Amino acid sequence: MIDGIYRLGFSPADIRYVVHTHGHCDHMGGSRSIRDLTQASFCIGADDVDVCEHRGELSEAELYGVEFTRHFTIDQALYDGDTVEVGNTQVSCVHTPGHTLGTMSYFFTINGEKGSYRVGMQGGPGVHTLVDEYLNGHDLPESLRDSYVTSIDRLRQEHVDIHLTGHAGQSSIFQPKESVDSGDPLAFIDPNRWPKYFDYLETGFHKKFPV
């Protein structure tokens, strides 16, 4: 990731904000190292702050056979309706609990020669954290399942032109990238991808937790 920052012509010192979607180690596990390279403000949903700062047992590190000990301080706890301003870009923060207590989803608009487009990123799609074994083993409420469904319903109502995800495989990101590399600069613009994604998540949820 650091190499990628330099290849884009920037330095870690240029980073002003590190905005996390949720407190799992595959998303925030390297944040303490990043903090050593930058003066950025680190942000996460308010209900996941404790995971980053001292509750490593909720970081999902056990799924990778490790222990999360690289705790770090959160500079800004995010709440539903907050806005993070980065230059001329305003990132809208939406609390969408389910995958974790503090999962946040983000929206912002980009402007360019081809027009203005709304970008959306859902904070956490996995339902493996909602099974009884995981909830009971981590002292988490069963109500997170209802929260997950409510979050899906809420996010589905948003208009999104460009869909971003925390894991590349969650939105078939490589196919439009190939199109961009072949000369189509608008390949990632697909307003239909966002609602289809939530249809997929909803189907997966009800398959895992049939009524």
PyMOL commands that set and color helices and strands:
alter all, ss='L'
color gray80, all
select helices_A, chain A and resi 2-7+12-14+25-28+31-35+46-53+56-58+61-64+128-130+132-137+144-156+168-170+174-181+193-208
alter helices_A, ss='H'
color red, helices_A
select strands_A, chain A and resi 17-19+41-45+76-78+83-86+89-95+104-112+115-121+162-164
alter strands_A, ss='S'
color yellow, strands_A
deselect
rebuild
show_as cartoon
